[in-house]
Amino acid sequence: MPKKNHEDAAKHHEEAAKHHRSAAEEAGKGNHEKAAHHAQAAHGHTEHAKEHAREASKKYAQQHEEKGKEKK
């Protein structure tokens, strides 16, 4: 159901935020290699969150379509 997709997206957004904070901290220390690693990890989590959000949108569209067919 869309609820699970939203929960999964939220988890990935939270992980992305953690990595962004770590990247900022490492960049501030001059550890640019570590900062880049965290930035890449954040990007990956953001992409996963987007996938889950797309799945939720598809499910909403399917539900809307099915309800429209029921009314006819």
C-alpha positions as CSV (number, residue, x, y, z in Angstrom):
1,M,0.0,0.0,0.0
2,P,1.1,3.6,-0.4
3,K,1.6,3.9,3.3
4,K,4.6,1.5,3.2
5,N,6.0,3.4,0.3
6,H,5.8,6.7,2.2
7,E,7.4,5.1,5.3
8,D,10.2,3.8,3.2
9,A,10.7,7.1,1.4
10,A,10.9,8.9,4.8
11,K,13.5,6.4,6.1
12,H,15.7,7.1,3.0
13,H,15.2,10.9,3.4
14,E,16.3,10.6,7.0
15,E,19.4,8.6,6.0
16,A,20.2,11.1,3.3
17,A,20.0,13.9,5.8
18,K,22.4,12.1,8.1
19,H,24.9,11.7,5.3
20,H,24.5,15.3,4.3
21,R,25.3,16.4,7.9
22,S,28.3,14.1,7.9
23,A,29.5,15.4,4.6
24,A,29.3,19.0,5.9
25,E,31.1,18.1,9.1
26,E,33.9,16.3,7.2
27,A,34.2,19.1,4.6
28,G,34.6,21.5,7.5
29,K,37.5,19.5,8.8
30,G,39.1,19.4,5.4
31,N,38.4,15.6,5.0
32,H,37.1,16.0,1.4
33,E,37.4,12.3,0.5
34,K,35.1,11.4,3.4
35,A,32.8,14.3,2.6
36,A,32.5,13.0,-1.0
37,H,31.8,9.5,0.3
38,H,28.9,10.8,2.5
39,A,27.6,13.0,-0.4
40,Q,27.5,9.9,-2.7
41,A,25.7,7.9,0.0
42,A,23.2,10.8,0.5
43,H,22.5,10.9,-3.2
44,G,21.8,7.1,-3.2
45,H,19.3,7.4,-0.4
46,T,17.7,10.4,-2.2
47,E,17.2,8.3,-5.3
48,H,15.7,5.4,-3.3
49,A,13.3,7.9,-1.6
50,K,12.3,9.1,-5.1
51,E,11.6,5.6,-6.2
52,H,9.3,4.9,-3.2
53,A,7.5,8.2,-3.8
54,R,6.9,7.3,-7.5
55,E,5.6,3.9,-6.4
56,A,3.1,5.5,-4.0
57,S,2.0,7.9,-6.8
58,K,1.4,5.0,-9.1
59,K,-0.7,3.2,-6.5
60,Y,-2.8,6.3,-5.9
61,A,-3.4,6.6,-9.6
62,Q,-4.4,3.0,-9.8
63,Q,-6.8,3.4,-6.9
64,H,-8.3,6.5,-8.4
65,E,-8.7,4.7,-11.7
66,E,-10.4,1.7,-10.1
67,K,-12.8,3.9,-8.1
68,G,-13.7,5.7,-11.4
69,K,-14.5,2.3,-13.0
70,E,-16.7,1.3,-10.0
71,K,-18.8,4.5,-10.3
72,K,-19.7,3.7,-14.0
